[in-house]
């Protein structure tokens, strides 16, 4: 009996770890003819790439200041909440927070939306969203 309970506990733990990392990877979609990539890594960094321009990640420049972009996901919400947070590297001060939502269609496809006003989280995907497909699984450095 202990063996069965131990095995079930292991399976539940493994499933939790798998579900908590399902957002990790490089996600790619298209908007207005432009290819857009969003990379969410295991360390909590988020990087946008639009036509070769990179915003965020561990280090980038915004308004002449070195910044980084991290993310937080609240999977207890439906759809899941995602916050993209830009902080100044030298001080750690938050410069901006974009509030969005994500919904997984399957393990390799998700909807991603940030409202017209990035300070107001969309309630659903009825207005505008990106359909993103996982193009790779990112590993930590």
Steps between C-alpha positions, in 0.01 A plus 500: 500500500785742583649430158175596323461820705865590436460438127180708483671783690789487252260514203309796644824686571631428150173622346517821704856570386405432139196731518695777670755504216260466208539871416880476472634526147519719194154584365455646154206660321412762242329837528449741210752304291769522769648192666492539878677270746454485875750297698412404857791331675522288815680778686200732462631724221283602204635615163304644206648498152333688215680506165843473662428760772536352848323631808553359845672187614791516742629824350379753245481876464186708549506880486879501547487278810605137542191296589385143528157347449361228721160336512254368755221255422193442716365167382223504762313745273305409187636604259842504667638843590843598373685814612804618304715714729774735381748597772806720496807278543705739713228581755244220465226765470197395299463714186194336348261210550294368212196299604389217275331165475596165348305187419650172387325340205735205523855442622651683200243770428368788712302821476674811638337840553601833645240773490521826307588656835771272643401606854155343462482121474266366229215283630496270199625458144202666329688810382855427389743218571804328357488132419845373595656164420791356692800506269746364758536411864742738672752367745654712773854628442 
